[in-house]
Amino acid sequence: MEHGNWTENANPKYRAYTLGNYKQIPQLQNLSPEQIEAVDIVGQVLPFKTNNYMVDNLIDWENPEDPIFILNFPQRGMLIPEHYERMKAVVKTGDKQRIRKTADEIRLALNPHPAGQMELNLPRLKDGTPLPGIQHKYEQTILFFASQGQTCHAYCTFCFRWPQFVGMDSLKIAMKDAEQLVQYVREHPEVTDILFTGGDPLIMRARVLKTYVDALLDAKIEHVKTIRFGTKAMTYWPYKVLTDPDAEETIALMSRIVESGKHLAIMAHINHPRELQTPAARAAIRKVRALGAEVRSQTPILRHINDDWKLWAEKWQEEVSQGIIPYFMFATRDTGAQHYFAVPLARAWDICRKAMSTRSGIGRHIRGLSMSANPGKIQVVGVTEIKGEKLFVLRMLESRNPEWSHLPFFAKYDDAAVWIDDLKPAFGKPEFFYQEELDQMMLGSATDERLYTLSQVA
């Protein structure tokens, strides 16, 4: 395909395309009626948004199976047949209330908050005040969800944060109180890293993002060493740091973080090497790195999009060439359209192994294949055989209990398994080593929540 002619010096006006206006995209003439129907039906349940940069520069409209198209536009297979047909029938009625009710019912069946996000990750201040916009799963790192950053320049169809974007307030993680963020960090000297996530923090106007960053920097909290931005802006809307009205203000804010002595880490979600090959994306990455920030890349391995070892090798080489550090290869999380995007662990690990074998040492920083599961980040280290039994070798990279970190363990080999819940412990053990303590954590969290609720009623 030929890329669009948008240069790094262009000054385009951002335009979002959603269910309400996407049929204005001229290139839709290349799609079949079935593809249009899929967007209309699936887009009622799972979030859909793309933009003019993606449409004009990254999607190959002549390829009906183009990976970037699948990355941005809902596909029929993203809903199981039962849900698709149910939603299709309701959409035909035109009854907005029924459409919304049916969509919400289907969403609740898609495991909207996996890995204990609501049960175990939502913290409180020491006075008991709940913090609905912070997640604290790993000892050193907290995730902060600024209310104004709970959208993106475009939505990835596989996104495990999809509940942030569908208008169900009970599922949303968000807050806008910078003072409470600072107070919580002060109360937890073990926290060294603050990850601004969402959504996408770089969707916020620079002046809004600045209120949160300035609050942290002005507080002069010595134990905070790193500020991270989890973002797709580098490749979904690179003009955020190039020519947008607040581009220079955004760059100045990033520069202030670096000059304060904190490490600025841009956690770039890069799913396909094509994202890195436009002049604007290259320029955005150069500009951010010139500040002294590090750019790290991460993505799940995704069927229909990037489940090819040669493509991963190309992606890692492109990243290293641009000074980006390959960071994580994830398994597709157990939520949303996992059934459509998931690659079996055995095959995904083999793709990782083959791709890594072609890279030099500086291209082998990837932490993969990793599952972000309830107990922690579990790495599939490899496949082996012990006493005639074929096994997965697993390792806990990060964990709820730091004592579990980097401990190896084994699971029975299963070539169809796509997640830790599909695996069984090896050697006849009834459960994995962490399970009993994890169950106690879940029980304790539920008890704490009940006690807090009772105290509020009293």
VEXTORVEX-138030 format. One record per residue (C-alpha): x, y, z. Coordinates in steps of 0.5 Angstrom, whole numbers, padded with zeros to 4 digits, always signed. Layout:
BEGIN
XYZ
...
end
This chain:
BEGIN
+0000+0000+0000
+0002+0007-0001
+0002+0012+0005
-0002+0018+0005
+0002+0024+0004
+0001+0028+0011
+0008+0030+0013
+0011+0032+0020
+0010+0039+0018
+0003+0038+0017
-0002+0042+0021
-0008+0038+0020
-0015+0039+0024
-0016+0032+0028
-0023+0029+0026
-0026+0023+0030
-0030+0018+0026
-0035+0014+0031
-0042+0010+0029
-0045+0017+0028
-0041+0020+0023
-0036+0014+0020
-0040+0013+0014
-0038+0020+0011
-0031+0016+0010
-0030+0016+0003
-0026+0010+0003
-0032+0006+0006
-0034+0005-0002
-0028-0001-0001
-0032-0005+0004
-0037-0010+0003
-0044-0009+0006
-0043-0015+0011
-0037-0011+0014
-0041-0004+0014
-0046-0008+0018
-0041-0011+0023
-0039-0004+0025
-0046-0002+0026
-0048-0008+0030
-0041-0009+0034
-0040-0002+0035
-0046-0002+0039
-0043-0006+0044
-0036-0005+0044
-0033+0002+0043
-0031+0005+0036
-0027+0011+0034
-0022+0012+0029
-0019+0019+0026
-0017+0022+0020
-0010+0021+0021
-0011+0013+0021
-0016+0013+0015
-0012+0017+0011
-0005+0014+0013
-0005+0007+0016
-0011+0003+0013
-0010-0001+0007
-0017+0000+0004
-0015-0005-0002
-0014-0010+0003
-0021-0013+0006
-0016-0016+0012
-0012-0011+0013
-0009-0011+0020
-0010-0004+0021
-0017-0004+0019
-0018-0010+0024
-0015-0006+0029
-0019+0000+0029
-0026-0002+0026
-0031-0007+0029
-0031-0014+0026
-0037-0019+0026
-0033-0024+0030
-0032-0020+0036
-0038-0022+0038
-0040-0029+0039
-0046-0031+0034
-0051-0031+0040
-0050-0024+0042
-0049-0022+0035
-0056-0024+0032
-0059-0021+0039
-0056-0015+0038
-0058-0015+0030
-0065-0016+0032
-0065-0010+0037
-0062-0005+0032
-0067-0007+0027
-0072-0004+0031
-0069+0003+0032
-0071+0003+0039
-0066+0007+0043
-0067+0004+0050
-0068-0003+0048
-0061-0002+0044
-0058+0001+0050
-0061-0004+0055
-0059-0010+0050
-0052-0008+0049
-0051-0007+0057
-0053-0014+0058
-0048-0017+0053
-0042-0012+0056
-0043-0015+0063
-0042-0022+0060
-0036-0020+0057
-0032-0020+0064
-0031-0012+0064
-0026-0012+0069
-0021-0018+0069
-0016-0019+0074
-0019-0017+0080
-0019-0009+0078
-0025-0008+0082
-0024-0013+0088
-0017-0012+0089
-0014-0006+0086
-0018+0000+0088
-0014+0003+0094
-0017+0008+0100
-0013+0014+0103
-0011+0012+0110
-0018+0016+0113
-0022+0010+0109
-0023+0015+0103
-0024+0011+0097
-0020+0013+0090
-0024+0011+0084
-0019+0013+0079
-0013+0010+0082
-0011+0002+0081
-0005+0000+0086
-0004-0008+0084
+0004-0008+0085
+0008-0005+0090
+0012+0000+0087
+0007+0003+0081
+0000+0006+0081
-0004+0007+0076
-0008+0014+0075
-0014+0015+0071
-0015+0022+0070
-0023+0023+0069
-0021+0028+0063
-0017+0023+0060
-0022+0017+0059
-0022+0017+0051
-0017+0016+0046
-0015+0019+0039
-0018+0012+0036
-0020+0006+0040
-0016-0001+0039
-0022-0006+0037
-0018-0011+0042
-0017-0006+0048
-0018-0009+0055
-0020-0002+0058
-0026-0002+0053
-0031-0001+0059
-0028+0006+0060
-0031+0008+0053
-0038+0005+0053
-0042+0010+0058
-0043+0005+0064
-0041+0009+0070
-0041+0003+0074
-0035+0000+0070
-0031+0006+0069
-0025+0008+0073
-0023+0015+0074
-0022+0021+0078
-0020+0028+0078
-0018+0030+0085
-0010+0032+0084
-0010+0033+0091
-0012+0026+0093
-0007+0023+0088
-0001+0027+0092
-0004+0025+0099
-0004+0017+0097
+0003+0018+0094
+0005+0021+0100
+0002+0016+0105
+0006+0010+0101
+0013+0011+0101
+0014+0004+0097
+0011+0008+0091
+0017+0010+0086
+0013+0010+0079
+0006+0013+0077
+0003+0011+0071
-0002+0016+0067
-0007+0011+0063
-0014+0011+0061
-0016+0012+0056
-0010+0016+0054
-0007+0022+0058
-0004+0025+0052
-0012+0026+0049
-0012+0031+0055
-0011+0039+0053
-0004+0040+0056
-0006+0045+0061
-0011+0040+0064
-0005+0034+0064
-0001+0040+0067
-0005+0040+0073
-0004+0033+0075
+0004+0033+0073
+0005+0040+0077
+0001+0037+0083
+0006+0031+0083
+0012+0035+0082
+0011+0041+0086
+0010+0036+0092
+0017+0034+0091
+0016+0027+0093
+0023+0024+0093
+0021+0017+0093
+0017+0018+0086
+0023+0017+0081
+0019+0015+0075
+0013+0018+0071
+0010+0014+0066
+0005+0016+0060
+0001+0010+0057
-0001+0012+0050
-0002+0011+0043
-0001+0018+0041
+0006+0017+0038
+0003+0013+0032
-0005+0014+0033
-0004+0022+0033
+0003+0024+0033
+0001+0031+0031
+0000+0032+0039
+0007+0033+0040
+0008+0036+0033
+0004+0041+0031
-0003+0041+0035
-0005+0048+0038
-0002+0045+0045
+0004+0041+0042
+0009+0046+0045
+0006+0046+0051
+0006+0039+0052
+0013+0038+0050
+0015+0043+0055
+0011+0039+0060
+0015+0033+0059
+0021+0037+0059
+0019+0040+0066
+0019+0032+0068
+0026+0031+0066
+0029+0037+0069
+0026+0036+0075
+0030+0029+0076
+0025+0024+0075
+0025+0019+0069
+0020+0020+0064
+0018+0014+0061
+0013+0014+0055
+0010+0007+0055
+0008+0007+0047
+0003+0002+0045
+0005-0001+0038
+0001-0006+0035
+0004-0007+0028
+0011-0004+0025
+0007+0000+0020
+0005+0005+0025
+0012+0007+0026
+0013+0008+0018
+0010+0015+0017
+0014+0021+0017
+0010+0024+0023
+0010+0018+0027
+0018+0018+0026
+0018+0025+0028
+0014+0025+0034
+0018+0019+0037
+0025+0023+0035
+0022+0030+0039
+0020+0026+0045
+0027+0022+0046
+0031+0029+0045
+0028+0031+0051
+0031+0026+0055
+0025+0021+0055
+0025+0014+0054
+0020+0011+0049
+0018+0003+0051
+0014-0001+0047
+0008-0006+0049
+0003-0010+0045
-0001-0016+0046
+0000-0021+0041
-0007-0021+0037
-0010-0026+0032
-0012-0022+0025
-0007-0017+0027
+0000-0019+0029
+0001-0026+0030
+0007-0027+0025
+0014-0028+0028
+0017-0025+0022
+0012-0019+0023
+0015-0018+0030
+0022-0019+0028
+0021-0013+0023
+0017-0009+0029
+0023-0010+0034
+0028-0008+0029
+0024-0002+0027
+0023+0000+0034
+0031-0001+0036
+0032+0003+0030
+0028+0009+0032
+0031+0008+0039
+0025+0005+0042
+0026+0000+0047
+0022-0007+0046
+0018-0008+0053
+0012-0013+0053
+0009-0018+0049
+0002-0019+0052
-0003-0025+0051
-0010-0023+0050
-0013-0021+0056
-0019-0025+0059
-0024-0020+0057
-0028-0017+0051
-0027-0020+0044
-0021-0025+0047
-0025-0031+0043
-0023-0027+0037
-0016-0024+0038
-0013-0029+0043
-0007-0033+0040
-0006-0040+0044
+0000-0039+0049
+0004-0045+0046
+0004-0042+0039
+0005-0035+0042
+0011-0037+0045
+0013-0040+0039
+0012-0034+0035
+0016-0030+0041
+0022-0035+0041
+0023-0035+0033
+0022-0027+0033
+0027-0026+0038
+0032-0031+0035
+0033-0026+0029
+0035-0020+0033
+0041-0018+0036
+0042-0017+0044
+0039-0010+0044
+0033-0012+0041
+0032-0018+0046
+0029-0013+0052
+0022-0016+0051
+0019-0019+0057
+0014-0024+0054
+0010-0028+0053
+0006-0025+0059
-0001-0025+0062
-0003-0020+0066
-0007-0024+0071
-0010-0023+0078
-0004-0026+0081
+0001-0022+0077
+0004-0022+0071
+0006-0029+0069
+0011-0030+0063
+0011-0036+0059
+0018-0038+0059
+0018-0044+0055
+0016-0051+0054
+0020-0057+0056
+0019-0064+0058
+0020-0067+0065
+0019-0075+0067
+0016-0076+0060
+0011-0070+0061
+0010-0064+0057
+0010-0058+0061
+0009-0050+0060
+0015-0047+0064
+0012-0041+0068
+0015-0035+0072
+0012-0029+0076
+0015-0023+0073
+0011-0018+0078
+0006-0020+0083
+0001-0018+0088
+0005-0021+0094
+0013-0019+0092
+0015-0025+0095
+0012-0029+0089
+0016-0025+0084
+0021-0029+0079
+0019-0035+0082
+0018-0041+0077
+0013-0046+0076
+0010-0051+0072
+0003-0052+0068
+0001-0058+0064
+0002-0057+0057
-0005-0055+0053
-0004-0053+0046
-0011-0050+0046
-0010-0046+0052
-0010-0038+0051
-0010-0036+0059
-0007-0038+0066
-0015-0040+0067
-0014-0045+0062
-0008-0049+0065
-0007-0054+0070
-0002-0055+0075
+0004-0060+0073
+0006-0066+0078
-0001-0067+0080
-0002-0061+0085
-0009-0059+0086
-0007-0051+0085
-0002-0047+0083
+0003-0044+0089
+0000-0037+0089
-0007-0039+0089
-0009-0040+0097
-0006-0034+0099
-0009-0030+0093
-0016-0033+0095
-0015-0030+0102
-0013-0023+0099
-0020-0024+0095
-0024-0026+0102
-0020-0020+0106
-0022-0015+0100
-0029-0017+0100
-0029-0017+0108
-0026-0010+0108
-0031-0007+0103
-0037-0009+0107
-0034-0006+0114
-0033+0000+0110
-0040+0000+0107
-0043-0001+0114
-0039+0004+0117
-0041+0009+0112
-0049+0007+0114
-0047+0008+0121
end
